[in-house]
């Protein structure tokens, strides 16, 4: 009988894969294979201004060079805007989302006036200015009406986690002022639509989980299991990323790239004769946590 496990790797095409993104791809692929499940690839290009032309196909080429082949055709978020709009309208009709007229400067001034000039990871915590109406101003964005209280979940690697989204984030954006749907909404909708049961991604994305759980709950969607894998760090201890100049993945020797990614995941496995041979050994060594 086929396994119910369905996992995914969901890169943003803001450039080619680098060493850190290969670690996330490998972790999700190994977890799916260790569970006898399916592995999908989703191109998360909902934030189109940040996307680099051709990066999506380069990412697919890099994955294929490493032997990481999806079990179904890739999906592009940019093709699914009508689906995200329908989800937003469902939330609006239920009274769970509302229009917001605030600019970033408006939010900054409101926080300063309230003596709450507080940021979270460099982002402003929304003070709820438009929760009770726009006071005649034109709407710019749409936000989720976040309920009070702590959201808890258990990460398969990090253990018990919790976040007070109302206090630490505030009512977060579902549709931006430029008309694009926000990442959090798109991910929650797409994971459910693709039947994703297990999300395996980098530890830098663990902070998104509580918001996605809230959206799943609000939309009546199932909750996947979460595992946040270790990160590749730069020389200064920061997360390796495209934003801090991470070099594109060198794939003259895909096997060497896989071995290095495996070491970040705690898999010390000899290179072997081929990528397929190494991936087979890595799958058997993967700690398939429930």
C-alpha positions in Angstrom: 0.0 0.0 0.0 1.4 3.5 -0.9 2.6 5.7 1.9 0.5 8.7 2.8 3.6 10.8 3.3 3.9 13.8 1.0 6.8 16.2 1.4 8.1 19.1 -0.6 11.0 21.5 -1.4 9.8 25.0 -2.0 12.6 27.3 -3.2 12.1 31.0 -4.1 13.7 31.7 -7.5 15.6 34.8 -6.4 18.8 33.1 -7.7 20.3 29.7 -8.1 20.6 27.2 -5.2 23.5 27.7 -2.9 25.1 25.3 -0.3 22.5 26.2 2.3 19.5 25.6 0.0 20.9 22.3 -1.1 20.9 21.2 2.6 17.2 22.0 2.9 16.4 20.2 -0.4 18.4 17.2 0.6 16.8 17.0 4.1 13.3 17.1 2.6 14.2 14.5 -0.1 15.8 12.1 2.4 12.9 12.4 4.8 10.4 11.6 2.0 12.4 8.6 0.8 13.1 7.3 4.3 9.3 7.3 4.9 8.6 5.7 1.5 6.7 8.8 0.5 6.4 11.3 -2.3 8.6 14.4 -2.8 7.4 17.5 -4.6 9.0 20.7 -5.8 7.1 24.0 -5.6 8.6 27.2 -7.1 7.6 29.9 -4.6 7.6 32.9 -7.0 4.6 34.7 -5.4 6.9 37.7 -4.6 7.5 38.3 -8.3 9.6 41.6 -7.9 12.3 39.6 -6.1 12.5 36.8 -8.7 15.3 36.5 -11.1 14.3 35.5 -14.7 15.4 31.9 -15.4 16.3 31.1 -11.8 13.4 28.7 -11.5 14.7 26.5 -14.3 18.2 26.7 -13.1 17.1 25.5 -9.7 15.3 22.5 -11.3 18.5 21.8 -13.3 20.6 21.9 -10.1 18.3 19.5 -8.3 18.4 17.1 -11.2 22.2 17.2 -11.3 22.2 16.1 -7.7 19.7 13.3 -8.3 16.9 15.0 -6.4 14.0 14.4 -8.8 10.4 15.2 -7.9 7.7 12.6 -8.1 5.2 15.1 -9.7 5.6 18.0 -12.1 6.7 21.2 -10.3 4.1 23.8 -9.3 4.6 27.6 -9.7 2.9 29.9 -7.2 2.6 32.6 -9.8 0.0 30.4 -11.6 -2.2 30.2 -8.5 -3.1 33.8 -7.7 -6.9 33.2 -8.1 -6.7 30.4 -5.5 -5.0 32.7 -3.0 -7.6 35.4 -3.7 -10.4 32.9 -3.0 -8.8 31.9 0.3 -8.5 35.6 1.3 -12.2 36.2 0.4 -13.1 33.2 2.6 -11.3 34.8 5.5 -12.9 38.2 4.9 -16.4 36.6 4.7 -15.7 34.9 8.0 -14.6 38.2 9.6 -11.1 36.9 10.1 -9.4 39.4 7.7 -9.7 43.1 7.3 -8.4 45.9 5.1 -5.4 48.0 6.3 -4.6 51.6 5.2 -1.2 51.8 7.0 2.1 52.4 5.4 5.3 51.3 7.0 5.8 54.9 8.2 2.3 55.0 9.7 3.1 51.8 11.7 6.4 53.3 12.9 4.7 56.5 14.1 1.9 54.6 15.8 4.4 52.4 17.7 6.5 55.4 18.7 3.4 57.2 19.9 2.5 54.2 22.0 6.0 53.9 23.4 6.3 50.5 21.6 9.1 51.2 19.1 9.7 47.5 18.9 10.8 45.4 16.0 11.0 41.7 15.4 13.8 40.5 13.2 13.9 44.0 11.8 10.2 44.1 11.0 7.6 46.2 12.7 5.0 44.5 15.0 1.7 45.7 13.7 -0.2 47.7 16.4 -3.7 47.0 15.1 -4.4 50.5 13.9 -7.1 49.4 11.3 -8.7 46.6 13.2 -11.8 48.6 13.9 -12.0 50.5 10.5 -10.1 52.7 8.1 -11.4 56.0 9.4 -12.0 57.1 5.8 -8.6 56.1 4.5 -8.1 54.0 1.4 -7.2 50.4 1.9 -3.6 49.3 1.0 -3.4 45.7 2.2 -5.3 43.0 3.9 -4.4 41.5 7.3 -5.4 38.4 9.4 -7.2 39.2 12.6 -4.8 37.3 14.9 -6.4 35.9 18.0 -4.8 36.3 21.4 -2.8 33.5 23.0 0.1 31.2 22.3 0.4 28.9 19.3 2.2 25.7 20.2 3.5 22.8 18.1 6.2 20.2 18.3 9.1 20.3 15.8 10.5 16.9 14.9 14.1 18.1 15.5 13.7 21.2 17.7 11.1 19.8 20.1 8.3 21.8 21.7 7.9 25.3 20.2 5.5 28.2 20.9 4.9 31.8 19.8 2.5 34.5 20.9 1.7 35.7 17.4 -0.6 38.5 18.5 2.1 40.0 20.7 5.3 39.2 18.7 4.0 39.8 15.2 0.5 41.3 15.3 -2.1 41.1 12.6 0.1 40.0 9.6 -0.3 40.8 6.0 -2.2 38.4 3.6 -2.3 40.6 0.6 0.2 43.4 0.1 -0.3 47.0 -1.0 1.1 46.1 -4.5 -1.6 43.6 -5.0 0.5 40.5 -4.4 -0.6 37.8 -2.0 1.8 37.3 0.9 4.0 34.3 1.4 2.3 33.0 4.5 -1.1 32.8 2.8 0.3 31.1 -0.3 2.2 28.5 1.6 -0.7 27.5 3.8 -3.0 27.2 0.8 -0.5 25.3 -1.3 0.6 22.8 1.4 -3.1 21.8 1.8 -3.8 21.8 -1.9 -0.9 19.5 -2.6 -1.7 17.2 0.4 1.6 17.9 2.1 1.8 15.9 5.3 5.4 16.7 6.3 7.2 20.0 5.9 11.0 19.7 6.1 12.8 23.0 5.7 15.7 25.2 7.1 15.6 26.3 10.7 15.5 29.9 9.6 11.9 29.3 8.6 10.8 27.9 11.9 9.6 31.3 12.9 6.9 31.2 10.2 5.3 28.1 11.5 2.9 29.7 14.1 1.5 32.1 11.4 0.9 29.2 9.0 -0.8 27.2 11.7 -3.1 30.1 12.4 -4.0 30.3 8.7 -4.5 26.6 8.5 -6.9 26.8 11.4 -8.7 29.8 10.1 -9.2 28.2 6.6 -10.1 24.8 8.0 -7.0 23.2 6.5 -5.0 20.2 7.9 -1.7 20.8 9.9 1.4 19.1 8.5 4.2 17.8 10.6 7.3 20.1 10.8 11.0 19.5 10.9 13.5 22.4 10.7 16.9 21.3 9.5 20.3 22.7 10.5 21.6 25.7 8.5 24.9 26.3 6.7 26.5 29.3 8.3 28.8 31.9 6.8 32.3 32.8 8.2 30.7 35.3 10.6 28.2 32.8 12.0 25.3 34.2 10.0 22.9 32.1 7.9 24.3 31.5 4.4 21.8 33.2 2.0 21.4 35.0 -1.3 21.0 38.2 0.6 24.5 38.0 2.2 26.2 37.0 -1.1 26.1 33.2 -0.9 27.8 31.8 -4.0 25.7 29.7 -6.4 26.1 26.0 -5.8 29.2 24.6 -7.6 28.0 21.4 -9.4 31.1 20.4 -11.4 31.1 17.6 -8.9 27.5 17.0 -7.7 28.6 14.1 -5.5 31.0 16.4 -3.5 28.1 18.9 -3.0 25.9 16.2 -1.7 28.5 14.9 0.7 29.0 18.4 2.1 25.3 18.9 2.5 25.0 15.6 4.2 27.7 16.5 6.7 25.6 19.6 7.7 22.8 17.2 8.4 25.0 14.9 10.5 25.4 12.3 7.8 29.0 11.3 7.5 28.9 8.9 4.5 31.7 8.0 2.1 31.2 9.5 -1.3 30.8 6.1 -3.1 30.6 5.6 -6.8 27.7 7.9 -7.8 25.1 10.3 -6.6 22.5 7.5 -6.7 24.8 5.2 -4.5 25.4 8.0 -2.0 21.7 9.0 -1.8 20.8 5.3 -1.2 23.2 5.1 1.7 22.0 8.5 3.1 18.4 7.4 2.9 19.1 4.3 5.0 21.1 6.5 7.5 18.5 9.2 7.8 16.9 9.3 11.2 13.2 9.0 10.1 11.7 10.7 13.2 7.9 10.2 13.4 
